[in-house]
C-alpha cells in the first residue's frame, strides 16, 4: 500500500486554495454546488446539535467562508430551524451572492455584523462562526477583531450553555498566538489543512467534509498519521513460536546520568514490557546502576566511561538499535562510532551529539520544541512556525526528525512531513518523552521502518494514556502496556 493511500494527505493554505480551483476547473463542479455539498454535510454530521438548539446564529464574513455560512443558514431554515444571520459587507463572490440571496428569499433575519454583541446570544443557542477561512493572514483588526472579542465574551459568560461551531477554520486562529475564543466544534471542508491540525480539540469534536475534492491526485508532501487500533497493536506485539531473543528485538540504551536514572529506566522498561528480546543499559552513574538492578536484576547493565571506545562495549555491535540520550548529561556523552546497520535514536541529552557521521537514513532525532530551537539556534513560538526550517534541515541532513509536542511531526530525508494529530492532555506530563523513545526503540528493533515505528509508537502511547483515569504519571501510563500483552 502506497504512502499516499495509506496516509491521508494534508495541505497548506496555499495548496488548499489550488485544490479548490483545480476541482472546479477540472471536474466542472461549480463553487456554488460545492458550498451546497458542504452545508448539507455539516448539517447531517451535527444534526442532533442543530435540531436541539433554541436558535442558531450565523456570523458571515464577506469571503467564501461567509458563503458557506449563508448556504448552511438557508438549509437550516428549510429544515425548520430558527436562524439569524449577522453579515459583513464586502465584495461577494458569485457563489456567496447566490446563497445570500437565498437567505433573503427565505426571510431569514439578517443584521449588520457590527450589531453583534456578546449579549446577542442566549443559553441553549448555537453560534456558527463563518467569518474567516484558513487563508486569512493576521493580525486581526477592525470590525472582525471586535466581533471575535464579542464571541470570546459570550463564551466566557455562557460557558457550556453556548456551543460555537466554526466552519473550515476557527476565525483568527493561528498556532503562533493565543487562542482568541474557544470553539467547540471545527467542521473542516474540502481538504485537511495544516493549521487546523494544531487547534486543540479532541478528534470527536472535529469533522471533515470532503465534498468531492480529488485530494489523492494533488501534489503535497504532507500527510496525517492514521492511528493504529488495539487489534493492530496486539498483532505487532506477538512473537513467533520459533522466536529467539534477538529476533524479538535487541537494543542498547545509553543514559541515566547522576540524578536522572528515572529517564533511562522508563525507556528501557517500556522496551522490556513490550516484549523486547534483549537489551543493555550503559550508564555513567553508579547510583543508576544500583537502581536498575534493584528494579530488575535481569537487566544487562554496565558502567559508561566517556574515555572508552565503542569497541569496549561488544553488545553495541550486536544490538539492532541504539537509543542514546534519556537522562544523559552533555558532559557524559560517549565518543562512540556505530555500525552502519544500527538504527540510531538521539533523544534529550544526546541531541548535541550531532556529528555528521551519525546522521543519515537510519537515524532519528526526537527533540521537543525547546530542544529543537537549541539545535537550530533560533527561537520558535510553536511547532507550526518551525515547520519549514525543520523540513529543510531533515532533508539537507538526510535524516529523520521527530518534533515532539501536542501535535508531533515527523520530517523525513525525502522532504515529507507526517503529522500526529491526536492531542491528549494526559500525555502532558514529565517522562512521556522517555516512554515514547523506549516504545520507538522496540518497534524499530522488531524490523519496522522509521515512519511506521513512529505511527505505532504514538498509537500505543495514546492507547495506554486513554486507559488511565485522571492525569496519570508516566509510570502509570507505562504499566498499561500489560493490557495489550496479557
C-alpha positions in Angstrom: 0.0 0.0 0.0 1.5 3.4 -1.0 2.0 6.2 1.4 -0.4 8.4 -0.5 -3.3 6.0 0.0 -2.4 4.6 3.5 -1.8 8.1 4.9 -4.3 10.9 4.4 -2.9 13.8 2.6 -2.7 17.2 4.3 -2.5 20.7 2.8 -1.1 24.1 3.4 -3.5 27.1 3.0 -2.0 27.8 -0.4 -2.2 24.2 -1.6 -5.9 24.0 -0.3 -6.8 27.0 -2.4 -5.2 25.5 -5.5 -7.0 22.2 -4.9 -10.3 24.1 -4.7 -9.6 25.8 -8.0 -8.4 22.6 -9.6 -11.6 20.8 -8.6 -13.8 23.5 -10.0 -11.8 23.7 -13.3 -11.0 20.1 -14.0 -14.1 18.3 -12.7 -16.5 21.1 -13.8 -18.1 21.3 -10.4 -19.2 24.8 -9.6 -18.3 26.6 -6.4 -22.0 27.1 -5.7 -22.6 23.3 -5.8 -19.5 22.7 -3.5 -20.9 25.2 -1.0 -24.2 23.3 -1.1 -22.4 20.0 -0.5 -20.6 21.5 2.5 -23.8 22.8 4.1 -25.6 19.5 3.7 -22.7 17.5 5.0 -22.2 19.8 8.1 -25.9 19.7 8.8 -26.1 15.9 8.6 -23.0 15.4 10.8 -24.1 17.8 13.6 -27.9 17.4 13.0 -28.6 16.5 16.7 -26.9 19.7 17.9 -28.7 21.9 15.3 -32.1 20.4 16.0 -31.8 20.7 19.8 -30.7 24.4 19.6 -33.1 27.1 20.7 -31.7 29.3 17.9 -28.8 29.2 15.5 -26.9 32.5 15.0 -24.5 32.5 12.0 -21.8 35.1 11.6 -20.9 35.5 7.9 -17.8 37.1 6.6 -17.6 38.7 3.1 -15.5 35.9 1.6 -16.3 32.3 0.5 -16.2 31.2 4.2 -19.2 33.5 4.7 -20.8 31.9 1.7 -20.6 28.5 3.5 -22.4 30.2 6.4 -25.2 31.5 4.1 -25.5 28.1 2.5 -25.9 26.4 5.9 -28.3 29.1 7.0 -30.7 28.5 4.1 -30.5 24.7 4.6 -31.2 25.0 8.4 -34.2 27.3 7.7 -35.6 24.9 5.1 -35.4 22.2 7.8 -37.4 24.3 10.2 -34.7 25.7 12.5 -34.8 29.2 13.9 -31.9 31.1 12.3 -30.4 34.6 12.5 -27.5 36.0 10.4 -25.1 38.8 11.1 -23.4 39.8 7.8 -20.2 41.6 7.0 -20.4 43.9 4.0 -17.9 43.4 1.1 -17.4 42.4 -2.5 -19.1 39.0 -2.5 -18.2 36.2 -5.0 -21.0 34.9 -7.2 -21.3 31.8 -5.0 -21.6 33.8 -1.9 -24.2 36.1 -3.5 -26.2 33.1 -4.6 -26.7 31.8 -1.1 -27.1 35.2 0.5 -29.9 35.8 -1.9 -31.5 32.5 -0.9 -31.4 33.5 2.7 -33.1 36.8 1.8 -35.8 34.9 -0.1 -36.5 32.8 3.0 -36.7 36.0 5.0 -34.1 34.9 7.5 -33.4 37.8 9.8 -30.1 39.5 8.8 -28.3 42.1 10.7 -25.1 44.1 10.1 -22.2 42.3 11.6 -21.3 45.3 13.7 -24.6 44.9 15.6 -23.5 41.5 17.0 -22.6 41.8 20.7 -21.9 39.1 23.3 -25.4 39.6 24.8 -26.9 38.8 21.4 -26.5 35.1 22.3 -28.5 33.3 25.0 -28.2 29.9 26.7 -29.0 26.9 24.6 -28.2 28.6 21.3 -25.6 27.6 18.7 -23.2 30.2 17.3 -21.8 29.4 13.9 -18.5 31.1 13.0 -18.0 31.5 9.3 -16.1 34.8 9.3 -12.6 33.9 8.1 -11.2 31.0 6.2 -7.8 29.3 6.7 -6.3 31.6 4.1 -6.6 34.5 6.5 -3.3 36.2 7.3 -3.2 38.2 10.6 -3.1 40.3 12.5 -6.7 40.8 13.2 -8.0 44.4 13.1 -11.1 46.5 12.7 -14.6 45.1 12.7 -13.6 41.4 12.6 -11.3 41.8 15.6 -14.1 43.4 17.6 -16.6 40.7 16.7 -14.1 37.9 17.7 -13.7 39.7 21.1 -17.5 39.6 21.4 -17.6 35.9 20.7 -15.0 35.4 23.4 -17.1 37.4 25.9 -20.2 35.4 25.0 -18.3 32.2 25.5 -16.9 33.3 28.9 -20.4 34.5 30.0 -22.4 31.4 29.0 -19.7 28.7 29.4 -21.0 25.3 28.3 -24.5 26.6 27.6 -23.3 28.1 24.4 -21.9 25.9 21.6 -19.6 27.5 19.0 -19.2 25.7 15.6 -16.5 27.1 13.3 -16.7 26.4 9.6 -13.4 25.3 7.9 -11.3 27.3 10.4 -11.6 29.0 13.8 -11.6 32.7 12.8 -8.5 34.5 13.7 -6.7 31.3 15.0 -3.0 30.8 14.3 -0.9 28.3 16.2 1.7 31.0 16.9 -0.7 33.1 19.0 -3.0 32.8 22.0 -6.4 31.4 21.1 -8.9 34.2 20.7 -12.0 32.2 21.6 -12.8 28.6 22.3 -14.7 26.8 19.5 -16.5 23.6 20.5 -16.6 22.1 17.0 -14.5 22.6 13.9 -16.1 21.5 10.7 -13.4 21.4 8.0 -14.4 21.5 4.3 -12.8 20.1 1.2 -9.2 19.4 2.2 -7.5 18.7 5.6 -5.4 21.8 6.4 -2.2 22.0 8.5 -3.3 24.9 10.6 -6.4 23.0 11.8 -4.3 20.1 13.0 -2.9 22.3 15.7 -6.3 23.6 17.0 -6.7 21.9 20.5 -10.0 19.9 20.0 -10.5 16.2 20.5 -11.0 14.2 17.3 -14.7 13.6 18.1 -15.2 17.4 18.0 -13.6 17.9 14.6 -15.4 16.8 11.4 -14.1 16.6 7.9 -16.4 17.2 4.9 -14.7 16.1 1.6 -17.3 17.4 -0.8 -15.6 15.9 -3.9 -12.1 17.3 -3.9 -9.6 15.0 -5.7 -7.0 15.1 -2.9 -5.1 11.9 -3.7 -4.1 13.2 -7.1 -2.7 16.5 -5.7 0.9 17.3 -5.2 1.7 17.6 -1.5 4.4 16.2 0.8 2.4 16.4 3.9 0.4 13.5 5.5 -1.7 12.6 8.5 -0.7 9.6 10.5 -3.6 7.1 10.8 -4.0 5.8 14.3 -3.4 2.1 14.8 -6.2 0.4 16.7 -5.9 -2.1 19.5 -6.1 -5.2 17.2 -3.2 -3.9 15.0 -1.1 -3.1 18.1 -1.7 -6.5 19.6 -0.7 -8.2 16.3 2.6 -6.2 16.2 3.5 -7.3 19.7 3.0 -11.0 19.1 6.0 -13.4 19.0 6.6 -16.2 16.5 6.6 -19.7 18.1 10.2 -20.2 16.9 11.4 -16.8 18.1 14.6 -16.1 20.0 15.7 -13.1 22.0 17.5 -11.3 19.1 14.5 -11.8 16.7 12.3 -10.2 19.3 14.4 -7.1 19.3 17.8 -6.0 20.6 18.7 -2.6 21.8 21.2 -0.6 23.8 20.1 2.3 26.0 22.7 5.0 26.8 21.8 7.5 29.5 20.8 7.8 33.2 23.4 10.3 34.3 23.6 11.1 38.1 20.2 12.2 39.3 18.4 11.1 36.1 18.1 7.4 36.5 14.3 7.5 36.0 14.5 8.6 32.4 16.7 5.6 31.3 14.6 3.2 33.4 11.4 4.5 31.8 12.7 3.9 28.3 14.3 0.5 29.0 11.3 -0.8 30.9 8.9 0.2 28.1 11.1 -1.8 25.7 11.2 -4.7 28.1 7.4 -4.8 28.9 6.5 -4.6 25.2 8.4 -7.9 24.8 11.8 -6.7 23.6 14.1 -9.7 23.4 17.4 -8.4 24.8 18.7 -5.0 25.9 21.6 -3.4 27.7 21.8 -0.2 29.7 25.0 1.8 29.6 25.1 4.5 32.3 27.8 6.8 33.7 26.1 6.8 37.1 26.9 4.2 39.8 23.6 5.1 41.5 21.7 4.4 38.3 23.4 1.0 38.1 22.2 0.2 41.5 18.6 1.4 40.9 18.4 -0.5 37.6 19.5 -3.8 39.2 17.2 -3.2 42.1 14.3 -2.7 39.8 15.0 -5.8 37.7 18.1 -7.9 38.2 17.7 -9.4 34.7 18.8 -6.2 33.1 22.2 -6.2 31.4 23.8 -3.0 32.7 27.3 -1.6 32.5 29.1 1.5 33.6 29.7 4.0 30.9 33.1 5.8 30.7 33.5 8.6 28.2 37.2 7.7 27.7 36.3 4.3 26.4 35.5 3.4 22.7 32.5 1.6 21.3 34.7 -1.5 20.8 34.9 -1.7 24.6 31.2 -2.4 24.7 30.7 -5.5 22.5 26.9 -5.5 22.7 26.8 -2.2 20.7 27.7 -4.2 17.6 25.1 -6.9 18.3 22.1 -4.6 19.1 20.0 -3.6 16.1 19.0 -0.2 17.8 21.0 2.2 19.9 18.9 4.7 21.9 21.2 7.5 23.2 20.1 10.3 25.4 17.3 9.5 28.0 18.6 11.2 31.2 22.1 11.8 29.7 24.1 14.9 30.7 26.0 16.5 27.9 29.2 16.0 29.8 28.7 12.3 29.8 28.3 11.9 26.0 30.4 8.9 24.9 32.6 9.1 21.8 31.1 6.2 20.0 31.1 5.1 16.4 28.2 2.9 15.4 27.7 0.2 12.8 26.0 1.2 9.5 23.5 -1.5 10.2 22.5 0.0 13.6 19.4 2.2 13.8 20.1 5.3 15.9 17.8 7.3 18.2 19.2 10.5 19.6 17.0 11.9 22.4 17.3 14.6 25.1 20.9 14.7 26.3 22.2 13.3 23.0 20.8 16.0 20.8 24.0 17.9 20.8 25.8 14.7 19.7 25.2 15.6 16.1 28.4 14.6 14.4 27.6 14.4 10.7 28.8 10.8 10.6 25.9 9.9 12.9 23.2 11.5 10.7 21.6 9.6 7.9 18.6 7.5 6.8 18.9 5.1 9.8 19.0 7.9 12.4 16.0 9.7 14.1 16.2 12.7 16.4 13.4 13.2 18.9 13.5 16.8 20.3 10.7 18.8 21.7 10.4 22.4 20.6 12.8 23.9 23.1 15.5 21.3 22.2 14.9 21.9 18.5 15.3 25.7 19.0 18.7 24.9 20.7 19.8 22.7 17.8 18.9 25.2 15.1 20.0 28.3 17.1 16.7 30.0 16.6 13.7 30.5 18.9 10.3 29.2 17.7 7.0 30.2 19.2 5.3 27.0 18.1 5.8 23.8 16.1 3.8 25.5 13.3 6.4 28.2 12.9 9.2 25.6 12.9 7.7 23.6 10.1 9.6 24.9 7.1 13.0 25.1 8.8 12.7 21.6 10.2 11.6 20.1 6.9 14.6 21.7 5.1 17.1 20.7 7.9 16.0 17.0 7.8 16.2 16.9 4.0 19.6 18.6 4.0 21.0 16.2 6.7 19.4 13.2 5.0 18.0 12.1 8.4 14.7 11.7 10.3 13.5 14.3 12.8 10.5 13.8 15.1 9.5 17.1 16.6 7.5 16.2 19.7 4.6 18.2 21.2 0.8 18.1 21.5 1.0 17.6 17.7 4.1 15.6 16.8 5.6 15.9 13.3 8.0 13.5 11.6 10.2 15.0 8.9 11.9 12.7 6.5 15.1 12.7 4.4 12.9 12.9 1.3 11.3 16.2 2.4 8.0 14.6 3.5 6.2 15.6 6.8 3.9 13.3 8.8 1.6 14.8 11.4 0.3 13.1 14.6 -3.0 15.0 15.3 -4.3 13.1 18.3 -3.9 15.6 21.1 -4.1 14.1 24.6 -3.7 16.2 27.8 -2.9 13.1 29.8 0.4 12.9 28.0 1.4 16.4 29.0 3.5 15.1 32.0 7.1 14.6 32.8 8.5 11.3 31.4 6.3 10.6 28.5 9.1 11.5 26.1 11.2 8.8 27.7 8.4 6.3 27.3 8.0 7.3 23.6 11.6 6.6 22.7 11.5 3.3 24.6 8.5 2.2 22.6 10.0 3.6 19.4 13.2 1.5 20.1 11.0 -1.6 20.4 9.3 -1.2 17.1 12.5 -0.3 15.3 14.2 -3.3 16.8 11.4 -5.6 15.5 12.1 -4.5 11.9 9.5 -1.8 11.4 10.7 1.1 9.3 11.1 4.5 10.9 7.8 6.0 9.6 5.8 3.0 10.7 7.6 2.8 14.0 6.7 6.4 14.8 3.0 5.7 13.9 2.8 2.6 16.0 4.6 4.2 19.0 2.4 7.2 19.1 -0.7 5.0 18.8 0.4 2.7 21.6 1.3 5.6 23.9 -2.1 7.2 23.3 -3.9 3.9 23.9 -2.2 3.5 27.2 -2.8 7.1 28.3 -6.5 6.8 27.5 -6.8 3.7 29.7 -5.7 5.8 32.7 -8.1 7.7 34.9 -7.4 11.3 35.7 -4.0 12.7 34.9 -1.5 9.8 35.3 2.2 9.7 35.8 4.4 8.3 33.0 4.9 5.2 35.2 1.1 4.6 35.4 0.9 5.0 31.6 3.7 2.5 31.0 2.0 -0.1 33.2 -1.0 -0.1 30.9 1.2 -1.8 28.3 0.4 -5.1 30.0 -3.3 -4.8 28.9 -2.0 -5.4 25.3 0.3 -8.2 26.2 -1.8 -10.2 28.7 
